[in-house]
Amino acid sequence: MEFFLVQLLNGISYGLLLFMLSSGLTIVFSLMGVLNFAHASFYMLGAYFAYQVSTVLGFWAGLVVAPLLVGLVGMAVERYGLRQVHKHGHVAELLFTFGLAYLIEEAVHLIWGRSALEYRVPPELDGPIFQIMGSPYPMYRTFMMLVSVAMLVSIWLALTRTRIGLVIQAALSHPETVEALGHNVPRVFMLVFGGGAALAGLAGVIGGAAFVTDPGMAVSVGPIVFVIVVVGGMGSLAGAFVASLLIGCLQNFSISLDWSLAGLFSWFGWMVGPDTPLWSLWNVKLSQAAPVLPYLLMVLMLIFRPKGLMGTREG
Amino acid sequence: MLRQAIDRGARYVVQGQSSAVAAALIEAINRHNEREPARAVLFLNYAATDPALTEARCSFWHFRFDAHIGMRMEALTAHLARDASVRRVYLVVQDYSFGHEFARAARQLLAERRPDIQVVGEDRHPMGQVRDFAPYIAKIRAAQADAVLTGNWGNDLNLLVKAAREAGLQARFHTFYAGSPGAVPAMGEAAVGRVSDITDWHANAASPATLRAAARFRDRHGADYHFARAATLMRMLAAAAQRAGSAEPLRVAYALEGLRIDTDSGEAEMRRLDHQLLLPLLVAGLERSAANGGPREVRMEAERSGLGWRTLARLPAYVSAAPTACRMQRPPPPG
């Protein structure tokens, strides 16, 4: 029971971090139709900026300043890069963001070097916060969950309850009308893209300190973010939220289970041993395959429900 | 590249990156030496640790100055065998050939040395992919392991150790790579009193002469001195050349065989049978440095991290001297 609860909390907190990561991507996609391959690079930039700020002003300043800086970078990218490429269509946009990801990674290599930085959890958040039947639960993970939930609520409020959210939503479906009403639609898109980048940056601030801040961090989360967006449904914020939690828990619980096909066979009374053909396949434990499961889920989702859990648009 | 070097007159190759590179070099050098015995080349390896290089693939022309994986595992299990408090062991390895070999060797040697120790779990995870090790730590805790053996290196090691600290796991981590450059600052405080490393040398087990060399090295390159065995290699090469009275690779190779040398950690000997250096190993634990409130003997810090290594046990060369199945072809000895 204790084990189950700890794994459940681990799964939820990891899932919420994944949500922070993917929310920006899904918002940008749903509002602008741009699939941003450089999204994970903004996550990385967030961690590096936060590290840089924290060496001078401390962790909390980094938490606020870094996402804003990443947002500015995102806006600049939209204004001077993406907007120029936009008229050449979606493929050009895709290639642009793809190249941008490499550029950002190389820039990080040049500025901060190739090894991991010493970006740490601040002492105030270090240590256990409560015990689950004897197992201490880390305060930082709880903090991570709070930030993520706060982010979800504020994005949702901003999009549905504020004027700017209204304009953004209108600009999505009827850009000409909105423009005719005197709103600057390109600027709205720039803000949206910058906002998406800032969300990724915030995830980077939190994730970089929790795990590791190194030039490989963008590549390592890039694929999983796309899995979440696809599983949740392209462009659906709620879908991304559900998919993040699902994948976080799926991974955590499958790591806990040392089941294998060989075990299943022996349950049916079939004896499978090292001499059986394809033994190495039957003997793979679920815990060993855990990191692949999200991708399997994505493939199955694309086959049986291409629009994702809560997606609205096809393809 | 090898071709180019040989054409320019190089007769010694010193290399220590990956075992795959080392294996390719051995092949190429074997072939070259067979064709042109008059211009034979000798390969001195200071770090590639696949046991096969001095077993199935062993060659007269290859000498290894580092302890291979099997030897390190012999040392690690011998150390664990002495510790009566260790009863339940958990294995965490990366899911590739080295990790599998690590786990297999650990199980086999533990069963031989301490049959009462139970291996309560084994996790293979993809290399360099896992960000969040919390679920693995929860599993280790649930298995009530009191020692974790891991072959992980790089981020896979740092994140594992950090997650263990977050979850307040008390088990000690026994590693092969916590001493590699960059690892200590990355693990940081999380590793204090929690991480042990099997190594041939560390700065707090160094002789005054090596410490002076290390200080000079730091002044010149601004980095810590890690590879004391590279110096051992050079000293042995010089001694062998002197003994042979020649710098001719064939003569030097024969002179290297059976050569003994004093290192900072104790006496080492180049085994004639497979050209593997039998060297004393240390079990080192990470502590706060003396300047940072740690034990007095931890004078030298690892990479200015405020932490340093402390010798927990010294294992003389015979402890890790694994038997070998090497049958090498030997060229006729020089007249």
Chai-1 contact restraints between the chains, C-beta under 6 A:
chainA,res_idxA,chainB,res_idxB,connection_type,confidence,min_distance_angstrom,max_distance_angstrom,comment,restraint_id
A,F3,B,A142,contact,1.0,0.0,6.0,A-B,restraint_1
A,V6,B,A138,contact,1.0,0.0,6.0,A-B,restraint_2
A,Q7,B,P135,contact,1.0,0.0,6.0,A-B,restraint_3
A,Q7,B,A138,contact,1.0,0.0,6.0,A-B,restraint_4
A,N10,B,A134,contact,1.0,0.0,6.0,A-B,restraint_5
A,N10,B,P135,contact,1.0,0.0,6.0,A-B,restraint_6
A,Y14,B,D132,contact,1.0,0.0,6.0,A-B,restraint_7
A,S115,B,G182,contact,1.0,0.0,6.0,A-B,restraint_8
A,A116,B,A186,contact,1.0,0.0,6.0,A-B,restraint_9
A,E118,B,P185,contact,1.0,0.0,6.0,A-B,restraint_10
A,P136,B,G168,contact,1.0,0.0,6.0,A-B,restraint_11
A,P138,B,E166,contact,1.0,0.0,6.0,A-B,restraint_12
A,F211,B,R131,contact,1.0,0.0,6.0,A-B,restraint_13
A,F211,B,L159,contact,1.0,0.0,6.0,A-B,restraint_14
A,V212,B,N155,contact,1.0,0.0,6.0,A-B,restraint_15
A,N252,B,P135,contact,1.0,0.0,6.0,A-B,restraint_16
A,I255,B,P135,contact,1.0,0.0,6.0,A-B,restraint_17
A,S256,B,K139,contact,1.0,0.0,6.0,A-B,restraint_18
A,Q288,B,R124,contact,1.0,0.0,6.0,A-B,restraint_19
A,P291,B,P126,contact,1.0,0.0,6.0,A-B,restraint_20
A,P291,B,Q129,contact,1.0,0.0,6.0,A-B,restraint_21
